[in-house]
């Protein structure tokens, strides 16, 4: 199954949390030393996701049939995921720049007891659940202010 969409007995799934991202970018069109209004970049990052997950799980009997019993589940923790990004930076004014592009995080497949590890979502990094060819990408859009 490409998209791993199977009924796993979970409902009311919620994920909350925060993330921090550290890394660097290489501006390929600026390697010759000339300042351009628009630059293409490649980036390498580490995303630290702090998360809390909750859900309600339907119980299953010995014949693998769902019963009318429910259990509350919760999980929290920290996940560290490497990521790459690529996109463009556009100089708007001397102090403001606009970044846009795509990010691909290589999500650690932690088993948190909720469902298959492929279906886990982490703030800032995303999920490893996707088709096997392209994968999970996130869009990047950032307005940055330069401090002097």
N, C-alpha and C positions, 0 to 999 in steps of 0.2 A: 504494500500500500504506500503510494508515494507520499501522501499528505498525513499519514498516521491518524486519520480521523476515525477513531473507534469509540464506542460508548464505554467509558471506563467507570461508570457509576458515580462520577463526581458531578456536583452541581454547586452553584453559587461560588465559583472560584474567584478569588481576588488576590492580586499581588500589589504590594506597595513597597516603597523604599526610596533610596537615594543612590547616586553614583558619583564617582570622581574619575576623571580621565586625565592621564599624564602621558606625554610622549613628545614627538617632534615631527616636523614636516620638512620635506626637501622640495624647494621651489625650482622645478626643472627649467622653466623659461627664464629664470633669473640667474642661471649659472654663469653667464658671460659677464655679470657685474652690472648690467644696465637695469635701471629701475623701470618697470613696466606698470601700466595701470591694471592689467589683468595678468595673473600668473597661474600656471597649472602646478599642482602640488601632489606629492605622494606622502603619506604619513604612516608612522608606526606608533601604536599606543598601547597602554595597559588600562583596562577599565575595571575599577573596583566597585562591585555592586553590593550594597547592603539591602537585604530584602526580607519581607515578611509575607507569607502566603497563608491563606485560609481557604477551606472548602468543607463541604458536607459530602460524605461518602455513603453510598447505599451498600449495605452488607450483602454478602453472597453466601449461599448455603453450599453443602458438600457436592451438590449436583451442578454447581456453577450457575445457579439461577439467582437473580436478585430477590432479596426479601424486602419487607417493609421496615427494617431497622436501619437507622442512620447513625453515623458517627461524625463528630466534628474533628477536623484535622487542622493542624497548624504547623508551620515550619518557619524558621528564620535563620539567617546566617549571612555570611559574606562569601562572595564568589569573585575570583580574579580571572579575567579573560583578556587575552591578547587581541588586538584588532589592527586592521589596516584601513586606510582611507585614501581617497583620491578625489580631486575636484579642482575648483578655481577660487582664487582670491581676487577681489576687485577693489581697487582703491577708490573710495567715494569722495572723501576729502582728505586733508592731511592727517586727521585724527581718526577717521572712521573707515573701516574696511568691511566688506561683505564676503563671507565664505559660503560656498554651496558645493555639494558633492555627495558621495556615497561612502558608507562605512560598512565593513564586513568584520564582525567579531567572531572569533573562534571560541564558541561558548563551551565551557566545561560541562560535561554531561553528568551532573550530580544527581544521584537518586535520593530524593527527599521524602519518599514514601507516599507521594500523592499519585503519581502516574508514571508512565515511562519517562526516562531521563530526557528523551528527545523533546518532550512537550513542556519542559521547564522554561520559564521566561525570567530574565534577569534585567533589572532597570539599567538602562544605558547600553547594554550589550545585545539584548533581544533573546532570541530562541534559536536552538539548533534545528527545530522542526521546519522542514521545507522540502522542496523537491531535491533530488540528489544531484542535479546538474548545475543549477545556478546558486542555490543556497539562499540564506536570509541576509538581505541588505537593508540598511536603514539610511534614510536621507539625512543630510546635514545642511542646516541653514543657520548661520551665526552672524550677528552684527557685532563687530569688535571695536572697542575704543582704545586708542593708544595713549598711555600715560607718558608724560614728558618729565 
